[in-house]
Amino acid sequence: MENKYLSEITVLLKQVLPRLFTQHLLEFKNVFGAVGGYVDDRIFISCGKFGVAFRLPPDTLGALFQKKEVRRLKYFPNGHIKKEYAVLSKRMLENKYQLKKLVDESIKIVRPVCIYYL
């Protein structure tokens, strides 16, 4: 499954949380033409034509959706909205401090017993 989405998602995750690859069972699978990142069989991130989306808790999503640069995830133009996900802008993805917090929150929502040492 070597493609540009897989490369983008792995580079991004290795930059902000390199230990993730050794601390958990991390897998990448095709999801509707995109690539989904899974921790212990639960999806927490997705990357595709739409950009990069994180599965996040409702309070974090509420704060993010106040910003015009954050969109809701739709895998297809006429498809349904994935309400638990936020698609981040390129500028937000470049903010490594903020991105590290969002990756951590995303993993905690799919695997609440995880404890990370950031």
C-alpha positions in Angstrom: 0.0 0.0 0.0 2.8 2.5 -0.8 1.2 5.7 -1.8 1.5 9.5 -1.1 -1.1 9.4 1.6 0.7 6.7 3.5 4.0 8.6 3.2 2.3 11.8 4.3 0.7 10.3 7.4 3.8 8.4 8.5 6.1 11.3 8.2 3.7 13.5 10.1 3.3 11.1 12.9 7.0 10.3 13.2 7.8 14.1 13.4 5.4 14.7 16.4 5.3 11.3 18.2 8.1 9.0 17.1 7.5 6.6 20.0 4.0 5.8 18.8 5.6 3.4 16.2 7.3 1.3 19.0 4.8 1.7 21.9 1.6 0.4 20.1 0.4 -1.8 17.3 0.2 0.8 14.6 -1.3 -0.1 11.2 -2.3 1.7 8.1 -5.2 0.6 5.9 -7.1 1.8 2.9 -10.3 3.6 3.8 -12.4 4.8 0.9 -9.4 5.8 -1.3 -7.6 7.3 1.7 -5.3 5.9 4.3 -6.4 5.4 7.9 -4.0 5.1 10.8 -5.0 2.6 13.5 -3.8 2.1 17.0 -4.6 -1.4 18.3 -7.3 -1.8 15.6 -9.0 1.5 16.2 -8.8 4.3 13.6 -7.6 7.7 14.9 -6.3 9.5 11.8 -7.1 9.6 8.1 -5.3 11.1 5.1 -6.6 11.5 1.6 -7.6 14.0 -1.1 -9.3 16.0 1.7 -6.1 16.4 3.7 -5.4 15.1 7.2 -8.2 14.4 9.6 -8.1 13.4 13.3 -10.8 11.7 15.3 -11.2 13.9 18.4 -13.4 14.4 21.5 -16.4 16.6 21.2 -15.0 19.5 23.2 -11.9 19.7 21.1 -13.9 19.4 17.9 -16.1 22.3 19.1 -13.1 24.5 19.7 -11.5 23.6 16.3 -14.7 24.1 14.3 -14.7 27.8 15.5 -11.8 28.3 13.2 -12.5 28.8 9.5 -9.5 26.7 8.4 -10.9 23.5 10.0 -13.4 21.4 8.0 -15.5 18.4 8.7 -14.5 15.1 7.1 -16.3 13.7 4.1 -14.6 10.9 2.1 -16.8 11.7 -1.0 -18.2 15.1 -2.1 -21.8 13.9 -1.7 -21.0 11.5 1.1 -22.1 11.8 4.7 -20.1 13.8 7.2 -17.9 12.0 9.7 -18.9 13.9 12.8 -16.1 12.7 15.0 -13.3 14.0 12.7 -11.7 17.4 11.9 -9.7 18.1 8.8 -6.8 20.4 9.7 -5.4 23.1 7.4 -1.7 22.9 6.2 -0.8 25.8 8.5 -2.2 23.9 11.5 -0.3 20.8 10.6 2.9 22.8 10.6 2.4 23.8 14.2 4.2 20.8 15.8 3.3 21.7 19.4 -0.5 21.9 18.6 -0.2 18.9 16.3 1.4 16.8 19.1 -1.5 17.6 21.4 -4.1 16.7 18.8 -2.4 13.4 18.0 -2.3 12.6 21.7 -6.0 13.5 22.1 -6.9 11.5 19.0 -5.2 8.4 20.3 -6.6 8.8 23.8 -10.2 8.9 22.5 -9.7 5.6 20.6 -7.7 4.0 23.4 -8.4 5.8 26.6 -6.1 3.6 28.7 -3.0 4.8 26.8 -0.6 7.0 28.7 2.1 8.9 26.7 5.2 10.6 27.9 5.3 13.6 25.6 
